[in-house]
């Protein structure tokens, strides 16, 4: 059984070498690469020698014949034989060292050229693929750069628009504030006129001039003395005090003249509307109600 296994392995090895010569070396040398006639003949001689060895192994295997396995455990015996054969083949491949196919220099040169042609073809394919990818990448970079430039232009335009709108907003805000302030001042002035008008109507109705009560003029005891003085209304006294307070707030006191009817002056002082100067009793001022 061991001898048969060895013969089978040897035959398999020779068959592989024969296949290598027939399918790889012979077509490459005969069809693609021109080499010397002696190299071809040497290669063919090697093929014939291997073939003869293969026939010898085949004859020995035929003479050995097949072993008859017992009926009991036939399947197990077959499996064990298969395991032994695979193990022996594995060990042989592990211990197998590379063998030189041929020692002829022309054959080796032809094989080297063939291998170089294959490598050159593969490298050309790789180069073509890389160049195609580089071209596509350049197109993508150009397209992305164009898009980036467009976006940058858009950002610049938006920045300019933002600055313009910001200036417009500031100007509009200032103008609007000025208009609102002007409108408030007009409302205040209108309200002031209404209040002064209502105050004047109230004072004319309830605090008339003394002449309406028969005292039109303030007379002196001696008719030969200076002429009489024209009295002013309570409305005019209050208006004079208000104007003095607003025009000169640092000096709001007003001197009491002969045209001020004393009962009106006393009325203003008694109800806290006016205040007398602490050092000069002939001067009065309006109470600062706005403070």
C-alpha positions as CSV (number, residue, x, y, z in Angstrom):
1,X,0.0,0.0,0.0
2,X,2.8,2.4,0.8
3,X,4.6,1.7,-2.4
4,X,1.4,2.3,-4.4
5,X,1.0,5.7,-2.6
6,X,4.5,6.6,-3.5
7,X,4.0,5.7,-7.1
8,X,0.7,7.7,-7.3
9,X,2.4,10.8,-5.8
10,X,5.3,10.5,-8.3
11,X,2.9,10.2,-11.2
12,X,1.0,13.2,-10.0
13,X,4.2,15.2,-9.7
14,X,5.3,14.3,-13.2
15,X,1.8,15.1,-14.6
16,X,2.0,18.6,-13.1
17,X,5.4,19.2,-14.6
18,X,4.1,18.0,-17.9
19,X,1.1,20.3,-17.7
20,X,3.4,23.2,-17.0
21,X,5.5,22.5,-20.1
22,X,2.5,22.0,-22.3
23,X,0.3,24.9,-21.2
24,X,2.7,27.6,-20.0
25,X,6.2,27.2,-21.5
26,X,5.6,25.7,-24.9
27,X,2.9,28.2,-26.1
28,X,4.9,31.2,-24.7
29,X,8.1,30.1,-26.4
30,X,6.6,28.9,-29.7
31,X,4.0,31.7,-30.3
32,X,5.0,34.9,-28.5
33,X,8.8,34.8,-28.1
34,X,11.4,33.8,-30.7
35,X,14.3,31.7,-29.3
36,X,16.9,29.4,-30.7
37,X,16.1,26.1,-32.3
38,X,18.4,24.2,-29.8
39,X,16.4,25.6,-26.9
40,X,13.1,24.4,-28.4
41,X,14.6,20.9,-29.0
42,X,16.0,20.8,-25.5
43,X,12.6,21.7,-24.0
44,X,10.9,19.1,-26.1
45,X,13.4,16.5,-25.0
46,X,12.7,17.3,-21.3
47,X,9.0,17.0,-22.0
48,X,9.6,13.5,-23.5
49,X,11.7,12.4,-20.6
50,X,9.1,13.4,-18.1
51,X,6.5,11.7,-20.2
52,X,8.5,8.5,-20.2
53,X,8.8,8.6,-16.4
54,X,5.1,9.1,-16.2
55,X,4.5,6.0,-18.3
56,X,6.8,4.0,-16.2
57,X,4.9,5.0,-13.0
58,X,1.6,4.1,-14.8
59,X,3.0,0.7,-15.7
60,X,4.2,0.0,-12.1
61,X,0.7,1.0,-10.8
62,X,-0.9,-1.4,-13.3
63,X,1.3,-4.3,-12.2
64,X,0.6,-3.7,-8.5
65,X,-3.1,-3.9,-9.1
66,X,-5.7,-3.1,-6.5
67,X,-6.0,-4.6,-3.0
68,X,-9.1,-6.4,-2.0
69,X,-10.7,-4.9,1.1
70,X,-12.6,-7.1,3.6
71,X,-16.3,-6.6,3.7
72,X,-16.3,-5.5,7.4
73,X,-15.0,-2.0,7.8
74,X,-14.6,-1.4,4.1
75,X,-15.8,2.2,4.3
76,X,-13.5,2.9,7.3
77,X,-10.5,1.4,5.5
78,X,-11.1,3.6,2.5
79,X,-11.3,6.7,4.6
80,X,-8.1,5.8,6.4
81,X,-6.4,5.2,3.1
82,X,-7.6,8.6,1.9
83,X,-6.4,10.3,5.1
84,X,-2.9,8.7,4.7
85,X,-2.7,9.7,1.1
86,X,-3.7,13.4,1.9
87,X,-1.3,13.5,4.8
88,X,1.6,12.2,2.7
89,X,0.8,14.7,0.0
90,X,0.7,17.5,2.5
91,X,4.1,16.5,3.9
92,X,5.5,16.3,0.4
93,X,4.3,19.8,-0.5
94,X,5.7,21.2,2.7
95,X,9.1,19.7,2.0
96,X,9.1,20.5,-1.7
97,X,11.6,23.0,-2.8
98,X,11.3,25.1,-6.0
99,X,12.8,23.4,-9.0
100,X,14.2,25.1,-12.0
101,X,12.1,24.2,-15.0
102,X,15.0,24.3,-17.4
103,X,18.7,25.2,-17.2
104,X,18.8,26.5,-20.8
105,X,19.6,30.2,-20.8
106,X,17.5,30.8,-24.0
107,X,14.4,29.3,-22.4
108,X,14.9,31.2,-19.2
109,X,15.4,34.5,-21.2
110,X,12.2,33.7,-23.1
111,X,10.3,33.0,-20.0
112,X,11.7,36.2,-18.4
113,X,10.6,38.3,-21.4
114,X,7.2,36.8,-21.3
115,X,6.8,37.5,-17.6
116,X,8.1,41.0,-18.1
117,X,5.5,41.5,-20.9
118,X,2.7,40.4,-18.6
119,X,4.0,42.7,-15.9
120,X,4.3,45.6,-18.4
121,X,0.8,45.0,-19.6
122,X,-0.6,44.9,-16.0
123,X,1.3,48.1,-15.2
124,X,-0.1,49.8,-18.3
125,X,-3.6,48.9,-17.2
126,X,-2.9,50.3,-13.7
127,X,-1.4,53.5,-15.2
128,X,-4.4,53.9,-17.4
129,X,-6.7,53.5,-14.4
130,X,-4.8,55.9,-12.3
131,X,-4.7,58.5,-15.0
132,X,-8.4,58.2,-15.5
133,X,-9.0,58.6,-11.8
134,X,-6.6,61.6,-11.7
135,X,-8.5,63.2,-14.6
136,X,-11.8,62.7,-12.8
137,X,-10.3,64.1,-9.6
138,X,-9.1,67.2,-11.4
139,X,-12.5,67.7,-12.9
140,X,-14.1,67.4,-9.5
141,X,-11.5,69.8,-8.0
142,X,-12.2,72.3,-10.7
143,X,-16.0,72.0,-10.2
144,X,-15.6,72.3,-6.4
145,X,-13.3,75.3,-6.8
146,X,-15.8,77.0,-9.1
147,X,-18.6,76.3,-6.6
148,X,-16.4,77.7,-3.8
149,X,-15.8,80.9,-5.8
150,X,-19.5,81.3,-6.4
151,X,-20.2,80.9,-2.7
152,X,-17.5,83.3,-1.8
153,X,-19.0,85.9,-4.2
154,X,-22.4,85.3,-2.7
155,X,-21.0,85.8,0.8
156,X,-19.2,89.0,-0.2
157,X,-22.4,90.3,-1.8
158,X,-24.4,89.5,1.4
159,X,-21.8,91.2,3.5
160,X,-22.1,94.4,1.4
161,X,-25.9,94.2,1.6
162,X,-25.7,93.7,5.3
163,X,-23.5,96.7,5.8
164,X,-25.8,98.8,3.7
165,X,-28.9,97.7,5.5
166,X,-27.2,98.2,8.8
167,X,-26.4,101.8,7.9
168,X,-30.0,102.3,6.7
169,X,-31.3,100.9,9.9
170,X,-29.1,103.2,11.9
171,X,-30.2,106.2,9.8
172,X,-33.8,105.1,9.9
173,X,-33.6,104.6,13.6
174,X,-32.2,108.0,14.3
175,X,-34.7,109.6,11.9
176,X,-37.5,107.8,13.5
177,X,-36.4,108.7,17.0
178,X,-36.2,112.4,15.9
179,X,-39.6,112.2,14.4
180,X,-41.0,110.6,17.5
181,X,-39.4,113.2,19.7
182,X,-40.7,116.0,17.5
183,X,-44.2,114.5,17.7
184,X,-44.0,114.3,21.5
185,X,-42.9,117.9,21.7
186,X,-45.8,119.0,19.5
187,X,-48.2,117.0,21.7
188,X,-46.7,118.5,24.8
189,X,-47.0,122.0,23.4
190,X,-50.5,121.4,22.3
191,X,-51.3,120.0,25.8
192,X,-49.6,123.0,27.4
193,X,-51.7,125.4,25.3
194,X,-54.9,123.5,26.2
195,X,-54.0,123.6,29.9
196,X,-53.1,127.3,29.8
197,X,-56.3,128.0,27.9
198,X,-58.4,126.0,30.4
199,X,-56.5,127.7,33.3
200,X,-57.1,131.1,31.8
201,X,-60.8,130.4,31.3
202,X,-61.1,129.1,34.9
203,X,-59.3,132.1,36.4
204,X,-61.3,134.7,34.3
205,X,-64.5,133.0,35.4
206,X,-63.8,132.7,39.1
207,X,-61.1,135.3,39.7
208,X,-62.1,138.4,37.8
209,X,-60.4,141.8,37.9
210,X,-61.3,144.0,40.8
211,X,-62.9,146.6,38.5
212,X,-65.8,144.2,38.0
213,X,-66.6,144.6,41.7
214,X,-66.6,148.4,41.6
215,X,-62.8,148.7,42.2
216,X,-61.6,149.3,38.7
217,X,-58.6,151.3,39.8
218,X,-56.5,151.5,42.9
219,X,-57.0,155.0,44.0
220,X,-54.9,157.0,46.4
221,X,-56.3,158.9,49.3
222,X,-55.3,162.2,47.9
223,X,-56.7,162.8,44.4
224,X,-53.9,165.3,43.7
225,X,-51.3,162.6,44.0
226,X,-50.0,160.2,41.2
227,X,-52.5,158.6,38.8
228,X,-54.0,155.2,39.5
229,X,-52.2,151.9,38.5
230,X,-53.7,149.3,36.1
231,X,-54.0,146.0,37.9
232,X,-53.3,142.7,36.2
233,X,-55.4,139.5,36.4
234,X,-54.5,136.5,38.4
235,X,-53.9,134.6,35.2
236,X,-51.3,137.1,34.1
237,X,-49.6,136.9,37.6
238,X,-49.4,133.1,37.3
239,X,-48.1,133.3,33.7
240,X,-45.4,135.7,34.8
241,X,-44.3,133.4,37.6
242,X,-44.3,130.3,35.2
243,X,-42.2,132.1,32.6
244,X,-39.7,133.3,35.2
245,X,-39.3,129.8,36.5
246,X,-38.8,128.3,33.1
247,X,-36.5,130.9,31.7
248,X,-34.3,131.4,34.7
249,X,-34.6,128.4,37.0
250,X,-31.5,129.5,39.0
251,X,-33.3,132.9,39.7
252,X,-37.0,132.2,39.7
253,X,-38.1,135.1,42.0
254,X,-40.3,137.9,40.7
255,X,-40.6,141.3,42.3
256,X,-44.1,142.2,43.5
257,X,-45.1,145.4,41.6
258,X,-48.0,147.7,42.3
259,X,-50.0,146.1,39.4
260,X,-50.3,142.9,41.5
261,X,-53.5,143.0,43.5
262,X,-52.5,142.2,47.1
263,X,-55.4,139.8,47.8
264,X,-54.3,137.7,44.8
265,X,-50.7,137.6,46.1
266,X,-51.9,136.6,49.5
267,X,-54.1,133.9,47.9
268,X,-51.2,132.4,46.1
269,X,-49.0,132.4,49.2
270,X,-51.7,131.0,51.5
271,X,-52.4,127.9,49.3
272,X,-48.7,127.2,48.6
273,X,-48.8,128.1,44.9
274,X,-46.2,130.8,45.4
275,X,-43.3,131.2,47.9
276,X,-41.9,134.4,49.4
277,X,-38.2,135.1,49.3
278,X,-36.6,134.3,52.7
279,X,-34.7,137.6,52.7
280,X,-36.8,139.9,50.6
281,X,-40.6,139.8,51.3
282,X,-41.3,141.9,48.1
283,X,-40.2,139.0,45.9
284,X,-42.1,135.7,45.3
285,X,-41.6,132.6,43.2
286,X,-43.7,129.8,41.9
287,X,-43.5,126.5,43.7
288,X,-41.5,124.0,41.6
289,X,-44.3,121.4,41.2
290,X,-42.4,119.7,38.3
291,X,-39.4,118.7,40.6
